[in-house]
Amino acid sequence: MIKEPKRSIGKTLVTFISKSGSTFFFLFMLCFLVFNFASCSTEKGNPDRFKTGVFEIPAGNGYGKTRVTRIDSLQIEEYDKIISVSNDSIVREKKIKQIDTLYIEWKNNFFYSLKMKSPKKELDKDILYVQITKITANSYDFSVKIGFSKYLTEGTLTKIE
């Protein structure tokens, strides 16, 4: 018994097409494959839509809801910083409106860095490294690392405009 050498799928397909003379079949399969691959890219998995616009980050520990506006290479963050103020025996919370402007630099679709435009403290001089970890229809989850420290925090950013 003589064994035929194994052929690749491409060679087998070419042999089939040339033997059957079915150009129609070949064109049909080619169109099917192109359509199939083109329909694979969905808006849900594409983070490009988060590179510009207006977004929100929910309130966190010591901070109110943050409104983020991205224009070109700038990110403007508006939020209320919540501090405790005590007078004699009364403790109350005070909200201080904050606006920070940062430079945003996208390394790829799932990673970007933020640098404070006008740092007020030494900690503000460190670059923030942001990794997008999960994308949904109108938001993404992210993790942030400050500079080369071990500090890591997570959050969710939702597009509102």
Residue pairs with C-beta under 8 A, 6 or more apart in sequence:
7 15
16 22
17 23
17 25
17 26
43 49
44 135
44 136
44 137
45 135
46 109
46 135
47 109
47 110
47 132
47 135
47 140
48 109
49 159
50 70
50 132
50 140
50 157
50 159
51 70
51 106
52 70
52 71
52 72
53 69
53 70
53 159
53 160
53 161
54 67
54 68
54 69
54 70
54 159
54 160
54 161
55 67
55 68
55 69
55 70
55 157
55 158
55 159
55 160
56 65
56 66
56 67
56 68
56 157
56 158
56 160
57 65
57 66
57 68
57 155
57 156
57 157
57 158
58 65
58 155
58 156
59 65
59 66
60 155
62 81
62 82
62 83
63 79
63 80
63 81
63 82
64 79
64 80
64 81
64 82
64 95
65 79
65 80
66 77
66 78
66 79
67 77
67 78
67 79
68 75
68 76
68 77
68 157
69 75
69 76
69 78
70 76
70 104
73 103
73 104
73 105
74 101
74 102
74 103
74 104
74 117
75 101
75 102
75 103
75 104
75 114
76 99
76 100
76 101
76 102
77 98
77 99
77 100
77 101
77 102
78 97
78 98
78 99
79 97
79 98
80 95
80 96
80 97
80 98
81 95
81 96
81 98
82 93
82 94
82 95
82 96
83 93
83 94
83 96
84 91
84 92
84 93
84 94
85 91
85 92
85 93
85 94
86 92
100 116
100 117
101 116
101 117
101 118
102 114
102 115
102 116
102 117
102 128
103 114
103 115
103 117
104 112
104 113
104 114
105 112
105 113
105 114
105 115
106 112
107 113
109 132
110 131
110 132
111 129
111 130
111 131
111 132
112 130
113 127
113 128
113 129
113 130
114 127
114 128
114 130
115 127
115 128
116 124
116 125
119 125
123 146
126 146
126 147
126 149
127 146
127 147
128 144
128 145
128 146
128 147
129 144
129 145
129 146
130 142
130 143
130 144
131 142
131 143
131 144
131 145
132 140
132 141
132 142
133 140
133 141
133 142
133 143
133 154
134 140
134 141
138 158
138 159
139 156
139 157
139 158
139 159
140 156
140 157
141 154
141 155
141 156
142 154
142 155
142 156
142 157
143 152
143 153
143 154
144 152
144 153
144 154
144 155
145 151
145 152
